[in-house]
Amino acid sequence: MDLPTFWFLAIAFLFVGYFVLEGFDFGVGVLMRTFGRDEAERRLLLNTIGPVWDGNEVWLITAAGAMFAAFPHWYASVFSGFYLPMLLVLLALIVRGVGFEFRGKRDDAAWRGRWDLAILCGSLLPALLWGLIFANIVRGVPLAADHDYAGGLVDLLNPFALLGAAAFGAVFVLHGAVFVALKTTGEVRDRANKLAARFGPVAVALLLGFLAWMLIGVRRDPAAVGLGSAAAVAAIAALGANRVRHEGWAFTGTAAAIGLTVAALFAALHPALLPSTGDPAGTLTVANAAASAYSLKIMTVVAGVFLPLVLLYQGWTYWVFRRRLTVN
């Protein structure tokens, strides 16, 4: 395997990790205001993700940094072509983080209510926009021969991308509901389980529709078909596990469905990085967008040293905070 392909797979792995981990805390952020009945329940939901949400975002920072260093042309085209959605994601994540920190600074219901609304918007908006962005990446966008984005905002709001946004948003909310059921006890656990049972079929239907469209109508790659089919099976299995109140298996199923869906997106892309729907010469590929061999070698050495340490630390964090929480 050559280094450009290795780094394509590494970036895919980082985005898989990001969406699996950030997906459930996006879902919990949406549910804080809509599911929590009082301040005690909302605080409980916040406490389920409090120790891990900021660590989950490290995966995004690392993935973006790896894109910049390994495939600078890809990074430039994506972050310029998707400038407005990316800016909205960034602003939403900032508002969400500030909300987590500031909602408890004053003992005032109106104050907390405003920050809870900020957390809801800061969680739902990125969930929807990531689906929009990645659906457009795998579908392709108008690129000029020099790889510059040649379209407008309307080009990004196509039906396939909008379905991707709905599917990502719905599955993340389902993932969050299952996580709440896994991490809590008593009435909150029961209600989260029932919410996942009611909303789950809608989320899975959207995901299956998105996968079918991608694998049949957009990219017919054998590896992507295999991964997408596995994602569909995992999503359906998660519903079954949730129905019999096996929260651990249900969470494993939603996590696998998200991870396999993202892996299918990257498999469908390869060897392209950003297909051009305009000038074919504008398509960015693993070969024509890669950094120099020397840069990739240095990155590989650094990643080999530090990535295992980061994974061990984050795994230890989840182990320490593995216990269920109760309403105080």
N, C-alpha and C positions, 0 to 999 in steps of 0.2 A: 504494500500500500504506500503510495506517495504521500508527502506531507500535506499538500493541498486537500486531498481526500480525507486524510486523518483529521484535519482541522474542520472540515465540513461536518464530519461525524461528531467531533467534539462540541461544535456549536449547537448541533441538533440535540446532543445530550444535555447541554446547559439549558436550552429552551424547554426540553421535556421536564427537567427538574424544576424549572421556574413555574411552569403552568400547573404541574401537579401540586406543588407546595403553595404557591401564591393563589392557586385556584380556590382552595378551601377557605383561605382567609378573605378573599374577595367575597365568597359566598356568605361567610359569617358577618362581614361588614354590611352586606345588603340586609341580612336578617336582623341585625341589632335593633333597628327602628321598627321594622315591619313584623317581627316575630316576638321580640321581647315585650312583655305586657307592662312591666314597671321597671324602675331603676335597678332593682336587685337582679332581675333577669337580664337586663341589658349589660350590667356590670359582669355578670356571669359569662355572657357570650364574649365580651371583650377579654376576659381573663383566659378564655380557652385559646386565644391566639396571641395574647400579650407577650409571652416569652419568645415567640418565634416569627412574628410577622416581618420584622425588620431584617432578620436573617434570611428570610425567603427572598427578599428583594435583592440580596447580594447575587443571586443567580442571574438576574436580569443585567445587573451592572457588569458581571463577568462575561456574559454572552455578548453584550454590546461592545465591550472592550476587545474580546476575541475577534468579533467581526471587523472592528477598526484595524486591528493589527494584522490579521491573516488575510482579509479580503477588503482592502480599503475602497476599491471601486464599488463593491456591493454595499458597504456601509454608506458611502456617499450617496449612491442612487436611492437607497431605501430611505435614509433620513432626510433627503431633500424632496423626493417624490411624495413621501408620506409626512411631510412637514407638519401639516395641521393636525392630523390624527396623533402623531407622535407628541406634539406639543400639548395636546389635550390630555394624553396619557400622563405626561410628566406633571402637569399642573394638578391633575386629579390625585396622583400619588402623593404630591406634596401636601395638598389639602387634607387628604386622608391621614397622613402621618401626624400633621398638626392636630387634627381632630382627636386622634388617640391620646395625644399628650395633654391637650388643653381641656377636654370635656370635664375632667374631674377637678379642675383648678378652682371652681366656685361651686358652692352648695346652692345652686339655683336651677330649678327645673327648666326654665326657658333657655338659660345658657347651655345646659346639657342637650336640650332638644335641638338647638341650632347646630351644635357640633355633631350630634347623631345624624342629622340630615346631611351634613358635610361628609361624614363617613360613608353614608349610604351612596351618595353621588360619587365620591372618590373611589368606591369599590365597584359600583355597577358600570360606570363609564369606561374604565380601563378594560373590564371584562368584555364589553361589547366591542370596543375599538380594537383589541387584540384579535378578535375573530375577524373583523373587517380587514385588518392589515394582512394577516396571514392568508386569508382567502384570496386577496388580491395578489399576494406574492406568488402563490401557487398557480393562479389563473394566468398571471401575466399582466403587464401594464404597458401603455405606450412609451417606448424608449426610442430616442434618436440614435443614429449610428455611433455617436460619441458617448452613449450610455446615459445621457441626461434624460430625465423624465419629461415627456412631451405632452402630457395630458393635463387635466384639471381635476378639481374636486369631484365633479359629476362622474368622471370616469371611475372613481373609486366606489361610487354608490350604486354598483350594479347588483342585480338580484342575487347572484351567487355570493357576493361579499356580504350582503345584508343577511342572507341565511346563515353565513358563517358567524356573523355578529350575534344573531339570535341564539345559535347553537352554543357558542362559547359561553354567553351570558347565562343561559338556562342551565347548562351542565355545571358551571361553577357554583350556582346557587344550590343545585342538588348536592354537589360535593360538600358544600358548607353545611347543609342540613344534616347530612350523614355524619359529618365531623362533630357537629354539636351533639347528636345522639351518642356518638362514641365517647365524648369527653364529659358528659354530664350524667346526673342521676335524677330520679324522681319524675315529677311532672314535666319538667323541661325536656328530659330525655324522651318521654312518651310522646309529647307534642312534636318534637323534632322528627321522631320516627314516623309519625302520622303525616307530617308535612312532606317528608321525602316520599312516602307511599303515594300521596295524592299528586304531587308535582312531578315525581320521577318519570312517569310515562310521557309527559309532555316534553321534558328535557331530552329523554332518550329518543323520542320520535324526531325532534329537531336534529339531534346528532346523526341519527341514521339517514335522514334526508340529506344532510350536508355531505356525509361520507359517500352516499350513493351518487350524488351529483358530481362530486370531485372524481371518483374512481371510474365513473362511466362517461360523464360528459366533459370532463376537463383533462384528466391525466390517467391513461390506462397503463399504469406501470405494474408489473406482476408483484414486486415487493410491496408496493403501496397497497395493492389489493389485499395481500395477505395480512398486513398490519391493520388496515382498515377493517377487515372482517373480524380480526381478533378484538379490535376496539368495540365493535358492535356486540360481540359475544360478552365481553367484560361488562358493558353497560347494562345489558339485559340481566346478566347474572347478579349485578349489584342490586337491581330491583328485587330479585328473588330473595337475596340474602337479607335485604332490609325488611321485607315482608315477614320473615320469620325472626326478625330482631337479632340477627347476627351482625352487629354493627361493625365489628372488625373486618369481616369479609365484605360487607357492603362498601366500606371505605376503600378496601383493597380493590374492589371492582370499579368504583368511580375513578380512583387514582390510575388504575391500569387503562381504563377507557380514555382518559385525558392524555396520558403518556403515549399510548399507541396511536391516538389520533394525530398528535403532533409529529410522532415518528413517521406516520404515513404521509403527512404533508411534506416532510423533508425527503422521503423516499421518492415521492412523486416528482419533486423538483429535480433531483440529481440526474445528469451532471450540471443542469442549469442552476443558477442562483436567483436570477430574476429574469424570467422570460419576457421577451418583447412582443407585444401584440401589434406593433407598428413595423418599423424597419427590422428585419431578422438579424441584421448585423449588430443591432443594439443589445441583443441578448447577452446577459452576463453569465459566465460559466465558471466552474471551479478552476479551469485552466487559465482563462483570460483575466480573471479578477484577483488572482492570488498575489500575495506579497512575494518578495524575493525569497529564494531558498534559504539564505542566511538568516533572515528574519524569522522564518518558520522554524528553523532549527533552534534558535535561541528561545522562542516561545515554547517549544516542546520541552526543552530542558527545565525551564521555569515552572511550567505546568506540572511536570512530573514530580517536582519537589514539593510544591505548595498545595496542589489540588487534593492529594490524599489527606493532608493535615486539615484542610477546610472541611472535607467530608466527614472526617472523624469528629471534629468539633461540633458540627451541626447534628450529627447522629447522636452524640452525647447529650446535646441540649434537648432533643426530643425524648431521649431516654429519661432524663432527670424530671421532665415535666409530663410524664406519661399518665399520671393518675387522673381519675375522674374528679370533676369539681361539683360542688353543691351550692345552692343559693344560701347566702348568709343572712 
